[in-house]
Amino acid sequence: MLETSARLLRLLSLLQAHRQWSGAELAERLGVTARTVRRDVDRLRDLGYPVDAGPGTGGGYRLGAGAELPPLLLDDDEAVAVAVGLRTAAGQGIEGIGETSVRALAKLEQVLPARLRRRVGALHDYTVPMLRTAGPSPVDPAVLTELAHLCRDGERLRFGYRGHDGTVSRRSVEPHRLVCTEYRWYLVAWDLDRAAWRTFRVDRLTPRPPHGPRFAPRTPPADDLAAYVSEGVSRRVYAQQAAVRLLVPHAAAAERVSPSAGTLEPDGPDACVLRAGAADLDTMVVHVMMTGLPFEVLEPAALTEAIRSARDRLDAALARGGRDGEGGRDGAARDGDAVAER
């Protein structure tokens, strides 16, 4: 009986971990026959778990929608990861997620063993969050869920979209994937009206159901969709484009340049190329300088002139400061100032 109960828990865990399993796959994972799998599925149904079964050779088993969530079966590391994720979910650009995370965490901690509660509690008690005080418009979690389901089920999406200039348009797309960054959520989709792949900011998107019909998935615009979105949000949307060679290895540059700030391409063992966009060349100068890395301009030539102009303005500011004294603050940090190590 104990062996059967352990196998039922294992079966339930497998059904939670995967959208659909064939009977043969479950039998192989559990080390039993397909007939035993069928009996165990019937036992789970008797216990109130909605397990759906598809007919024929292409069918399989999956957890259906039920009135109550089945208990989550997590090992120690998974339980800690979920708890930590819930604690740090606030401020991640999803509207209302902080309060929802607290409620979910309270339920989780009720069933955590004491040893795991201590691990999670220690991390919480000795960590100070540094959250953004301002940022992009938060995303409605219900919209994220709706978009994810449409991507999964291959259904067309209709929505209203507010462009960066404030104009609103109606769009019809075949949604493919959601891509998230530290600051924003994006939807990669095939735009039916423009017959091209497009990237949409989710916080500017308002679904307009009904959705559908279903569609056959297309070949995505890139194997690495994170890099594809990064290129779009850091370059294609800006009026000015530039390429500079950073005179450090690619790995070192990647530590200083976020994916939303530009794309990096290796250029030999000791250099890489940064491609980025900006509203104007003066902003591009600041953008490149803020990397703190040595560089040389590849294109456009006008960027070199913008750097010279910025240098002249800085030289003039230093000259004025030299006439008027050292200025208000010492170069060194005063008592009470924080000194950050990189």
GIMOTA-V883030 format. One record per backbone hydrogen bond with DSSP energy under -0.5 kcal/mol. CO is the residue of the C=O (numbers start at 1). NH is the residue of the N-H. E is the energy in kcal/mol with one decimal. If there is no record, write none. Layout:
co;nh;e
CO;NH;E
CO;NH;E
This chain:
co;nh;e
1;5;-2.4
2;6;-2.3
3;7;-2.0
4;8;-2.2
5;9;-2.1
6;10;-2.1
7;11;-2.7
8;12;-2.6
9;13;-2.3
10;14;-2.2
11;15;-2.3
12;16;-1.7
13;17;-1.5
14;18;-1.1
21;61;-3.8
22;26;-2.1
23;27;-2.4
24;28;-2.2
25;29;-2.3
26;30;-2.5
27;31;-1.4
27;32;-1.9
33;37;-1.8
34;38;-2.0
35;39;-1.9
36;40;-2.7
37;41;-2.5
38;42;-1.9
39;43;-1.9
40;44;-2.3
41;45;-2.2
42;46;-2.1
43;47;-1.5
44;49;-2.5
45;48;-1.5
48;50;-0.5
49;51;-1.3
50;52;-0.6
50;64;-4.4
52;62;-2.0
56;59;-1.2
60;54;-2.7
61;21;-2.6
62;52;-3.1
72;74;-0.8
75;79;-2.6
76;80;-2.2
77;81;-2.3
78;82;-2.4
79;83;-2.3
80;84;-2.8
81;85;-2.4
82;86;-2.3
83;87;-2.0
84;88;-1.8
86;89;-0.8
89;92;-1.2
93;95;-0.5
93;139;-2.5
94;97;-1.7
95;141;-0.6
96;100;-1.7
97;101;-2.5
98;102;-1.8
99;103;-1.9
100;104;-2.3
101;105;-2.8
102;106;-2.3
103;107;-1.7
104;108;-2.2
105;109;-2.9
106;110;-0.9
107;111;-0.6
108;111;-1.4
108;112;-0.7
113;116;-0.7
113;117;-2.3
114;118;-2.1
115;119;-1.4
116;120;-2.6
117;121;-2.8
118;122;-2.4
119;123;-1.7
120;124;-2.0
121;125;-3.0
122;126;-1.8
124;127;-1.2
127;129;-0.6
129;131;-0.6
139;95;-2.7
140;143;-0.8
140;144;-1.8
141;145;-2.4
142;146;-2.2
143;147;-2.8
144;148;-2.6
145;149;-2.3
146;150;-2.0
147;151;-2.4
148;152;-2.5
149;153;-2.9
150;154;-1.1
150;155;-1.8
154;215;-2.3
155;175;-0.6
156;212;-2.0
157;173;-2.6
158;208;-3.6
159;171;-3.0
160;206;-2.5
161;163;-0.7
161;169;-2.4
163;166;-1.9
167;163;-3.1
169;161;-3.1
171;159;-2.1
172;192;-2.1
172;193;-0.6
173;157;-2.7
173;175;-0.7
174;190;-2.1
177;188;-3.0
179;186;-2.9
184;181;-3.1
185;202;-2.4
186;179;-2.9
186;188;-0.5
187;189;-0.6
187;200;-2.6
188;176;-2.5
188;177;-1.5
189;191;-0.7
189;198;-2.9
190;174;-2.2
190;192;-0.7
191;195;-1.2
191;196;-1.2
196;191;-2.9
198;189;-2.4
200;187;-2.9
201;204;-1.3
202;205;-1.7
204;162;-2.0
206;160;-2.7
213;156;-2.1
223;225;-0.9
224;228;-1.9
225;229;-2.6
226;230;-2.3
227;231;-2.4
228;232;-1.7
229;233;-2.8
230;234;-1.8
231;235;-1.5
231;236;-1.4
232;237;-1.3
234;277;-2.1
235;238;-2.0
240;278;-2.0
242;276;-1.9
243;298;-2.4
243;299;-2.0
244;246;-0.7
244;274;-3.1
245;247;-0.5
245;296;-1.6
246;248;-1.4
246;272;-1.9
249;253;-2.1
250;254;-2.3
251;255;-0.9
253;256;-1.5
253;257;-1.9
256;258;-0.6
258;261;-1.9
258;262;-0.7
263;275;-2.5
265;273;-3.0
268;267;-0.7
268;271;-0.7
271;267;-2.4
272;246;-2.8
272;274;-0.5
273;265;-2.0
273;275;-0.5
274;244;-2.3
275;263;-2.4
276;242;-2.3
278;240;-2.3
280;284;-1.6
281;285;-2.2
282;286;-1.7
283;287;-2.5
284;288;-2.6
285;289;-2.6
286;290;-2.2
288;291;-1.4
289;292;-1.8
294;247;-2.6
296;245;-2.9
299;243;-3.1
300;303;-1.4
300;304;-0.6
301;304;-0.9
301;305;-1.1
302;306;-2.0
303;307;-2.0
304;308;-2.2
305;309;-2.3
306;310;-2.2
307;311;-2.6
308;312;-2.5
309;313;-2.0
310;314;-2.2
311;315;-2.9
312;316;-2.3
313;317;-2.0
314;318;-2.5
315;319;-2.4
316;320;-2.2
317;321;-2.1
318;322;-2.2
319;323;-1.6
320;324;-1.8
321;325;-0.7
334;337;-2.1
338;340;-0.5
